[in-house]
Amino acid sequence: MGFEEFVNQIKKMIDDLKAMSANLGLANTGDEYKIISELFTYKFLNDKLLYEFEKREDQSETFEDFVDFAPINLAKMRKEHLVDSLYQQQNKDNFNLILDQAFIEVDELNKDIYTVETVTGQKKKLFEPLSTYIRDGNKELELAKRAINIMAEHKFTDIYEDGFDYFATVFEYLIKDYNKDSGKYAEYFTPLAVANIISEILYNDTPVRNVTVYDPASGSGTLLLSMANKIGTDNCTIYSQDISQKSTQFLRINLILNKLVHSLPNVVEGDTLLRPDHLDTENPDKLMKFDFIVSNPPFKTDFSSSIEALKADKYDRFFAGLPNIPKKKKDSMAIYETFLQHILASLNENGKAAVVVPTGFVSASAGIPQAIKKKIVDNNWLMGVIHMPSNIFANTGTSVSIVFIDKNKTDEKIMLVDGSDFGTKVRLDEGQRTILSEVERRQLIDSFKERKEKPEFSAMVSYETIKENAYNLSAGQYVEIKEDVLAFDLDERLQNIGADISKIAEEQRTLDQKIKAFLDGDKNDD
């Protein structure tokens, strides 16, 4: 079975689970995504365990012994917990209780590895009983029966050697219907094209071991996963924090799919700005420092209630200041500026970072953005900026740019690339999105990494020139304009101006004639 067939098979299972939820009156409820993600994860772990058992080195080893000594990237299940075993019991009157108990026991078997925490220390279980999510007791048995039939019908076998691109496709499909909360799809998902551009530029293919990768506003983890798979999942450890319960649940699934179970203890649910959880192990009054940081933080939101506490920040993060609280439209507060300062404070002395920001940041000439740009330019940390096309994110037409930082860079040049005109706009269920072709994606990456200058597209700019231009980082300020384009534009503009003047003169003559006719009519009436 080929790639597309496997993807379509798993998409069919996800569709069936969503249809089941809708038929039971659970669609668009706060618990729907929990049911779907929990059943998907249970099925994935079940089939992965059986897959690894079938290809075990010692074919005489029993299932029980194999499970007892299985590595941490395999969830532990007993025979009675397996989907096929549960399927055989579905006609029992208490099958909903049997399935609930299986979920409880599997969660208990794996709690030391698969549980994630909040900043307050609360444990977030991998599995809850399905009955937790349904309010109508009469539907508990029907939910359990339908769920086990869907899980038994579909098979995940032979997919476990596939890489990140495969699971990213499946994962995006899994979460695509849960983008309706305040319209914030980006809360959970960063487009794979953006994630791959960042990872290919930030990591230069030099083999590394035991490096750390962090995202303080991780969402569902696309940026982290792309970076980890570029470096090698065995060569890095993931750290994350996000205030969203839903995002954290999706991130956990993403790590499980992508062989990063060893990083699950570092997944934290909570407010990164008010209560950063990843701290220096020797001095908890200092932030932990990371080798790589990748982030697509929220751009604007109301965090006015946090400002007073952040003014007393003991981690000394906010060198550029905090935004003022507006009297109206508090949801327009630029929270990304605060995250950007947190990222700079969390980067180690040789660290690299890539942050998605609204393009307005690069041209801002005052306030917090200007202070941040001044710091990264004056310290020779700025590698460069890539301007992305509008609608690269499905939920917003905001133009975005990616800012690349390297605290260990040696030259005094900044690479600016303008990809704002790239891409093809397509209409998707969740809105209009701009899709980059592979050629365009490659052109952005290669131009940046190889420092290729191209008229009207990219430019290498010295730090002194940036400073002379008030720290403006817009590529359009510096790229070379083709002479023939200038000449063509001038001729075209002159022609257009001439045409406009002729049109205005003609309209004026017509108006004069109408006025004269009107006045002549009045005279005749007299």
C-alpha positions as CSV (number, residue, x, y, z in Angstrom):
1,M,0.0,0.0,0.0
2,G,1.4,3.4,-1.0
3,F,1.7,6.7,0.8
4,E,-1.6,8.1,-0.5
5,E,-3.5,4.9,0.3
6,F,-2.3,4.8,3.9
7,V,-3.1,8.5,4.3
8,N,-6.6,8.1,2.9
9,Q,-7.2,5.0,5.1
10,I,-6.4,6.9,8.2
11,K,-8.4,9.9,7.1
12,K,-11.3,7.6,6.6
13,M,-11.0,6.4,10.2
14,I,-10.9,10.0,11.4
15,D,-14.0,10.8,9.3
16,D,-15.8,7.8,10.8
17,L,-15.0,9.0,14.4
18,K,-16.2,12.5,13.6
19,A,-19.4,11.1,12.1
20,M,-19.9,9.0,15.2
21,S,-19.6,12.1,17.4
22,A,-22.1,14.0,15.2
23,N,-24.6,11.1,15.3
24,L,-24.5,11.0,19.1
25,G,-25.0,14.8,19.4
26,L,-21.4,15.6,20.4
27,A,-20.4,17.6,17.3
28,N,-19.2,21.1,18.1
29,T,-19.1,20.4,21.9
30,G,-16.1,21.1,24.0
31,D,-15.5,17.3,24.5
32,E,-15.7,16.3,20.8
33,Y,-12.0,16.8,20.1
34,K,-11.1,14.9,23.3
35,I,-13.1,11.8,22.2
36,I,-11.7,11.9,18.7
37,S,-8.1,12.5,19.8
38,E,-8.3,9.9,22.6
39,L,-9.7,7.1,20.3
40,F,-7.2,8.0,17.6
41,T,-4.3,7.8,20.0
42,Y,-5.5,4.5,21.6
43,K,-5.7,2.9,18.2
44,F,-2.3,4.2,17.1
45,L,-0.6,2.9,20.2
46,N,-2.4,-0.4,20.0
47,D,-1.3,-1.1,16.5
48,K,2.2,0.2,17.0
49,L,2.6,-2.2,20.0
50,L,1.4,-5.1,17.8
51,Y,3.6,-4.1,14.9
52,E,6.7,-4.0,17.1
53,F,5.8,-7.4,18.7
54,E,5.4,-9.0,15.3
55,K,8.9,-8.0,14.3
56,R,10.6,-8.7,17.6
57,E,14.1,-10.3,17.5
58,D,13.2,-13.3,19.7
59,Q,10.1,-14.8,18.2
60,S,9.7,-17.1,21.2
61,E,9.1,-14.2,23.5
62,T,5.6,-14.0,24.9
63,F,3.4,-10.9,24.5
64,E,3.5,-10.3,28.2
65,D,7.3,-10.5,28.5
66,F,7.6,-8.2,25.4
67,V,5.4,-5.6,27.0
68,D,7.2,-5.8,30.4
69,F,10.5,-5.0,28.8
70,A,9.3,-2.7,26.0
71,P,11.2,0.7,25.5
72,I,9.5,3.9,26.5
73,N,8.4,4.7,23.0
74,L,5.9,1.8,23.2
75,A,2.9,2.2,25.3
76,K,2.2,-0.8,27.6
77,M,-1.0,-2.8,27.1
78,R,-2.1,-6.2,28.3
79,K,-3.9,-8.6,26.0
80,E,-7.3,-7.7,27.4
81,H,-6.7,-4.0,26.5
82,L,-6.1,-4.7,22.8
83,V,-8.7,-3.5,20.3
84,D,-9.3,-7.0,18.9
85,S,-9.9,-8.4,22.4
86,L,-12.3,-5.6,23.3
87,Y,-14.1,-6.0,20.0
88,Q,-15.0,-9.5,21.0
89,Q,-16.8,-8.3,24.1
90,Q,-18.9,-5.6,22.5
91,N,-22.2,-7.5,22.9
92,K,-22.0,-7.6,26.7
93,D,-24.5,-5.3,28.4
94,N,-21.8,-3.6,30.4
95,F,-19.4,-3.1,27.4
96,N,-19.2,0.6,28.1
97,L,-17.8,-0.1,31.5
98,I,-15.4,-2.7,30.1
99,L,-14.0,-0.2,27.6
100,D,-13.8,2.6,30.3
101,Q,-11.9,0.2,32.5
102,A,-9.4,-0.6,29.7
103,F,-8.7,3.1,29.2
104,I,-8.2,3.6,32.9
105,E,-5.8,0.6,33.2
106,V,-3.8,1.6,30.1
107,D,-3.4,5.1,31.5
108,E,-2.2,3.8,34.8
109,L,0.3,1.5,33.1
110,N,1.8,4.4,31.2
111,K,1.4,7.3,33.6
112,D,5.1,7.8,34.3
113,I,5.9,8.5,30.7
114,Y,2.8,9.7,28.9
115,T,1.3,12.1,31.5
116,V,1.9,15.9,31.0
117,E,1.7,18.6,33.7
118,T,0.3,22.0,34.1
119,V,2.4,24.8,35.7
120,T,0.5,24.1,39.0
121,G,1.6,20.5,39.0
122,Q,-1.7,19.0,37.9
123,K,-1.4,15.7,36.0
124,K,-3.1,15.5,32.6
125,K,-3.9,11.9,31.9
126,L,-3.4,10.3,28.5
127,F,-6.7,8.5,28.6
128,E,-10.0,9.2,30.4
129,P,-13.0,6.9,30.5
130,L,-15.2,7.7,27.4
131,S,-18.2,8.1,29.8
132,T,-16.5,11.2,31.1
133,Y,-17.3,13.0,27.9
134,I,-21.0,12.1,27.4
135,R,-23.8,13.6,29.5
136,D,-26.5,11.2,28.4
137,G,-26.1,7.9,30.2
138,N,-28.3,6.2,27.7
139,K,-25.7,6.8,25.0
140,E,-22.7,5.5,26.8
141,L,-23.1,1.9,25.5
142,E,-23.8,3.1,22.0
143,L,-20.7,5.3,22.0
144,A,-18.5,2.4,23.3
145,K,-19.8,0.0,20.6
146,R,-19.4,2.4,17.8
147,A,-15.9,3.4,18.9
148,I,-14.6,-0.2,19.1
149,N,-16.1,-1.1,15.7
150,I,-14.4,1.9,14.1
151,M,-11.1,1.1,15.7
152,A,-11.3,-2.6,14.8
153,E,-12.2,-1.8,11.2
154,H,-9.1,0.3,10.4
155,K,-5.5,-0.9,10.5
156,F,-2.4,1.3,11.1
157,T,0.1,-1.5,10.3
158,D,3.1,-0.8,8.2
159,I,3.1,2.9,8.7
160,Y,5.5,3.2,11.6
161,E,8.6,3.6,9.6
162,D,7.3,6.6,7.8
163,G,8.7,10.0,8.7
164,F,7.5,13.4,9.8
165,D,5.9,14.5,6.5
166,Y,3.6,11.4,6.6
167,F,2.4,12.0,10.1
168,A,2.2,15.8,9.6
169,T,-0.4,15.2,6.8
170,V,-2.4,12.9,9.1
171,F,-2.1,15.2,12.0
172,E,-3.3,18.3,10.1
173,Y,-6.3,16.3,9.0
174,L,-7.0,15.2,12.5
175,I,-7.2,18.7,13.9
176,K,-8.6,20.7,11.0
177,D,-12.2,20.8,12.3
178,Y,-11.1,22.1,15.7
179,N,-10.1,25.5,14.4
180,K,-13.4,27.3,15.3
181,D,-12.5,28.5,18.8
182,S,-12.5,32.3,18.3
183,G,-11.3,31.6,14.7
184,K,-7.8,30.8,16.0
185,Y,-6.6,27.9,13.8
186,A,-3.1,29.2,14.2
187,E,-3.5,28.4,17.9
188,Y,-3.0,24.8,17.0
189,F,-1.3,24.6,13.7
190,T,1.5,26.3,11.7
191,P,1.6,25.4,8.0
192,L,4.1,22.7,7.2
193,A,5.7,24.8,4.5
194,V,6.6,27.5,7.0
195,A,7.9,24.9,9.5
196,N,10.1,23.3,6.9
197,I,11.6,26.6,5.8
198,I,12.5,27.4,9.4
199,S,14.1,24.0,10.1
200,E,16.1,23.9,6.9
201,I,17.5,27.4,7.5
202,L,18.1,27.2,11.2
203,Y,19.8,23.8,11.2
204,N,22.9,23.6,8.9
205,D,23.1,19.8,8.7
206,T,26.2,19.6,11.0
207,P,25.6,16.5,13.2
208,V,24.8,17.4,16.8
209,R,24.0,15.5,19.9
210,N,21.8,16.2,22.9
211,V,20.6,19.6,21.8
212,T,17.5,21.3,23.2
213,V,14.6,22.7,21.1
214,Y,12.0,25.0,22.7
215,D,8.8,26.7,21.8
216,P,7.1,29.0,24.4
217,A,3.9,29.2,22.5
218,S,4.0,25.7,21.0
219,G,0.4,25.1,19.8
220,S,0.2,21.6,18.4
221,G,4.0,21.5,17.8
222,T,4.5,21.7,14.1
223,L,7.5,23.9,14.4
224,L,9.0,21.8,17.1
225,L,8.4,18.5,15.2
226,S,9.8,19.8,12.0
227,M,13.0,21.0,13.8
228,A,13.3,17.7,15.7
229,N,13.0,15.6,12.6
230,K,15.6,17.8,10.8
231,I,18.1,17.4,13.6
232,G,17.1,13.8,14.3
233,T,14.7,12.7,17.0
234,D,17.4,10.8,18.9
235,N,19.7,13.8,18.9
236,C,17.4,16.4,20.6
237,T,15.0,17.0,23.4
238,I,11.8,19.0,23.0
239,Y,10.6,21.6,25.5
240,S,7.3,23.4,25.2
241,Q,4.7,25.4,27.0
242,D,1.3,26.6,25.9
243,I,-1.7,28.1,27.7
244,S,-4.2,26.1,25.7
245,Q,-5.4,22.8,27.0
246,K,-6.5,21.7,23.6
247,S,-3.1,22.6,22.0
248,T,-1.3,20.6,24.7
249,Q,-3.4,17.5,24.0
250,F,-2.7,17.8,20.3
251,L,1.0,18.3,21.0
252,R,1.2,15.2,23.1
253,I,-0.3,13.2,20.2
254,N,2.2,14.8,17.8
255,L,5.2,13.8,20.0
256,I,3.8,10.2,20.2
257,L,3.4,10.0,16.5
258,N,6.9,11.2,15.8
259,K,9.0,9.1,18.2
260,L,9.5,11.8,20.7
261,V,8.0,10.1,23.7
262,H,11.1,10.9,25.7
263,S,10.2,14.6,25.5
264,L,6.7,14.2,27.0
265,P,7.8,15.2,30.5
266,N,8.9,18.6,29.1
267,V,5.4,19.4,27.7
268,V,3.8,21.9,30.0
269,E,0.3,23.5,30.0
270,G,0.3,27.0,31.4
271,D,0.9,30.7,30.9
272,T,4.5,31.1,29.6
273,L,4.7,34.9,30.3
274,L,3.3,34.8,33.9
275,R,4.7,31.4,34.9
276,P,7.5,30.1,32.7
277,D,8.0,26.5,33.8
278,H,11.4,25.7,32.1
279,L,13.9,27.1,34.6
280,D,17.6,26.6,35.3
281,T,18.0,23.4,37.3
282,E,20.7,25.0,39.5
283,N,19.0,28.4,39.9
284,P,15.2,28.4,39.7
285,D,15.2,32.2,39.6
286,K,16.7,32.0,36.2
287,L,15.3,30.8,32.9
288,M,16.6,27.6,31.3
289,K,18.6,28.4,28.2
290,F,18.1,26.6,24.9
291,D,20.1,25.7,21.8
292,F,17.2,26.3,19.4
293,I,14.0,28.2,19.8
294,V,11.2,28.2,17.2
295,S,7.9,29.9,17.7
296,N,4.8,31.3,16.0
297,P,3.4,33.2,19.0
298,P,0.0,34.8,19.1
299,F,0.2,38.3,17.5
300,K,-2.5,40.2,19.4
301,T,-4.7,39.4,22.4
302,D,-6.0,40.9,25.6
303,F,-3.4,40.2,28.3
304,S,-4.0,43.5,30.2
305,S,-4.6,41.6,33.4
306,S,-1.0,40.3,33.3
307,I,0.8,43.6,32.7
308,E,1.2,44.6,36.4
309,A,2.6,41.2,37.3
310,L,5.0,41.3,34.3
311,K,6.3,44.7,35.3
312,A,7.8,42.9,38.4
313,D,9.3,40.1,36.2
314,K,12.1,38.4,38.2
315,Y,13.6,36.9,35.1
316,D,14.5,40.4,33.7
317,R,13.1,39.6,30.3
318,F,11.4,42.7,29.1
319,F,14.2,45.1,28.2
320,A,12.1,46.8,25.5
321,G,9.1,47.3,27.8
322,L,5.5,46.1,27.9
323,P,2.7,47.4,25.8
324,N,0.3,50.1,27.2
325,I,-3.2,49.0,28.0
326,P,-5.6,50.7,25.6
327,K,-8.9,52.0,26.9
328,K,-10.7,50.3,24.0
329,K,-9.9,47.2,21.9
330,K,-7.7,45.5,24.5
331,D,-7.6,42.5,22.2
332,S,-5.3,44.5,19.9
333,M,-2.5,44.4,22.4
334,A,0.7,43.2,20.6
335,I,1.5,40.1,22.8
336,Y,4.0,38.8,20.3
337,E,6.4,41.6,21.3
338,T,6.4,40.2,24.8
339,F,7.0,36.6,23.6
340,L,9.9,37.8,21.4
341,Q,11.6,39.3,24.4
342,H,11.0,36.1,26.4
343,I,12.6,34.1,23.5
344,L,15.7,36.3,23.5
345,A,16.1,35.8,27.2
346,S,15.7,32.0,26.8
347,L,18.4,31.6,24.1
348,N,21.8,30.4,25.2
349,E,25.0,32.2,24.2
350,N,25.4,30.1,21.0
351,G,21.7,29.7,20.4
352,K,19.6,30.1,17.2
353,A,16.0,31.2,16.9
354,A,13.3,31.7,14.3
355,V,10.2,33.6,15.2
356,V,7.1,34.3,13.0
357,V,6.0,38.0,13.4
358,P,3.6,40.3,11.7
359,T,5.4,42.0,8.9
360,G,4.6,45.4,10.4
361,F,7.3,44.6,13.0
362,V,10.1,44.8,10.5
363,S,9.3,48.3,9.4
364,A,8.2,49.8,12.8
365,S,10.2,52.9,13.6
366,A,9.4,53.4,17.3
367,G,8.3,51.7,20.5
368,I,8.9,48.1,21.6
369,P,9.5,46.7,18.0
370,Q,12.2,49.3,17.4
371,A,13.9,48.6,20.7
372,I,14.0,44.8,20.0
373,K,15.4,45.3,16.5
374,K,18.0,47.7,17.8
375,K,19.2,45.0,20.3
376,I,19.4,42.1,17.9
377,V,21.1,44.3,15.2
378,D,23.6,46.0,17.6
379,N,24.5,42.7,19.1
380,N,25.1,41.1,15.7
381,W,22.5,38.4,16.3
382,L,20.3,39.0,13.3
383,M,20.8,36.5,10.5
384,G,18.0,37.9,8.3
385,V,14.3,38.1,7.5
386,I,12.0,36.4,5.0
387,H,8.7,38.1,4.1
388,M,6.0,35.5,3.5
389,P,2.9,35.9,1.4
390,S,-0.4,37.0,2.9
391,N,-2.9,34.2,3.8
392,I,-0.1,31.7,4.4
393,F,-2.1,31.0,7.5
394,A,-5.7,30.0,6.7
395,N,-7.3,32.0,9.5
396,T,-5.8,35.4,8.8
397,G,-4.8,37.6,5.9
398,T,-2.1,39.3,8.1
399,S,1.2,39.4,6.3
400,V,3.9,37.7,8.3
401,S,7.7,37.5,8.2
402,I,10.2,35.1,9.8
403,V,13.0,36.6,11.8
404,F,16.1,34.5,12.1
405,I,18.5,35.0,15.0
406,D,22.0,33.5,15.6
407,K,23.9,34.6,18.7
408,N,27.1,33.0,17.3
409,K,27.2,34.7,13.9
410,T,30.5,36.2,12.9
411,D,29.8,38.4,9.8
412,E,28.0,41.7,9.9
413,K,25.6,41.1,7.0
414,I,21.8,40.6,7.1
415,M,19.9,38.6,4.5
416,L,16.6,40.0,3.5
417,V,14.3,38.0,1.2
418,D,10.9,39.1,-0.1
419,G,8.6,36.1,-0.8
420,S,5.4,38.2,-0.4
421,D,4.4,37.7,-4.0
422,F,4.9,33.9,-3.9
423,G,2.2,31.2,-3.8
424,T,-1.1,30.3,-5.2
425,K,-4.3,31.3,-3.4
426,V,-6.7,28.3,-2.9
427,R,-10.1,28.1,-1.2
428,L,-10.1,25.5,1.7
429,D,-12.8,24.6,4.2
430,E,-11.2,26.8,6.8
431,G,-10.8,29.8,4.5
432,Q,-8.5,31.1,1.8
433,R,-4.9,30.0,2.1
434,T,-1.8,30.8,0.0
435,I,0.1,27.6,-0.9
436,L,3.8,27.7,-1.8
437,S,5.0,25.4,-4.6
438,E,8.0,23.3,-3.9
439,V,10.0,25.5,-6.4
440,E,9.1,28.6,-4.4
441,R,9.8,27.0,-1.1
442,R,13.2,25.9,-2.4
443,Q,14.0,29.4,-3.8
444,L,13.3,31.0,-0.4
445,I,15.5,28.5,1.5
446,D,18.4,28.5,-1.0
447,S,18.4,32.3,-1.5
448,F,18.7,32.8,2.3
449,K,21.2,30.1,3.0
450,E,23.4,30.7,0.0
451,R,23.0,34.5,0.4
452,K,22.0,35.1,-3.2
453,E,21.1,38.6,-4.2
454,K,18.5,39.0,-6.8
455,P,16.9,42.2,-8.1
456,E,13.5,42.9,-6.5
457,F,13.7,39.7,-4.4
458,S,16.7,39.6,-2.1
459,A,19.5,41.6,-0.7
460,M,22.5,41.3,1.6
461,V,22.7,44.4,3.8
462,S,25.4,45.6,6.1
463,Y,24.6,46.4,9.7
464,E,25.7,49.9,9.2
465,T,23.2,50.4,6.4
466,I,20.5,48.9,8.6
467,K,21.3,51.4,11.3
468,E,21.4,54.3,8.9
469,N,17.9,53.4,7.8
470,A,16.5,53.5,11.4
471,Y,16.7,49.6,11.7
472,N,14.2,49.1,9.0
473,L,14.3,45.4,8.0
474,S,11.9,45.6,5.0
475,A,13.5,43.9,2.0
476,G,11.8,46.4,-0.3
477,Q,13.9,49.2,1.2
478,Y,17.2,47.6,0.0
479,V,16.6,45.2,-3.0
480,E,17.9,46.4,-6.4
481,I,15.3,47.5,-8.9
482,K,15.9,46.5,-12.5
483,E,16.6,49.5,-14.8
484,D,14.3,48.2,-17.5
485,V,11.5,47.9,-14.9
486,L,12.1,51.5,-13.8
487,A,12.0,52.7,-17.4
488,F,8.9,50.7,-18.2
489,D,7.2,51.9,-15.0
490,L,8.0,55.5,-15.9
491,D,6.7,55.2,-19.5
492,E,3.7,53.4,-18.2
493,R,3.0,55.9,-15.5
494,L,3.3,58.8,-18.0
495,Q,0.9,57.1,-20.4
496,N,-1.6,56.4,-17.6
497,I,-1.3,60.0,-16.4
498,G,-1.9,61.3,-20.0
499,A,-4.9,59.0,-20.4
500,D,-6.3,60.1,-17.0
501,I,-5.9,63.8,-18.1
502,S,-7.7,63.1,-21.4
503,K,-10.5,61.3,-19.6
504,I,-11.0,64.1,-17.1
505,A,-11.0,66.7,-19.9
506,E,-13.6,64.7,-21.9
507,E,-15.8,64.4,-18.8
508,Q,-15.4,68.1,-18.2
509,R,-16.5,68.9,-21.8
510,T,-19.5,66.6,-21.4
511,L,-20.5,68.3,-18.1
512,D,-20.1,71.8,-19.7
513,Q,-22.4,70.8,-22.5
514,K,-25.0,69.5,-20.1
515,I,-24.9,72.7,-18.0
516,K,-25.2,74.9,-21.2
517,A,-28.1,72.9,-22.4
518,F,-29.8,73.2,-19.0
519,L,-29.3,77.0,-18.9
520,D,-30.5,77.4,-22.5
521,G,-33.6,75.5,-21.5
522,D,-34.3,77.9,-18.7
523,K,-34.0,80.9,-21.0
524,N,-36.5,79.4,-23.5
525,D,-39.0,78.8,-20.7
526,D,-38.8,82.5,-19.8
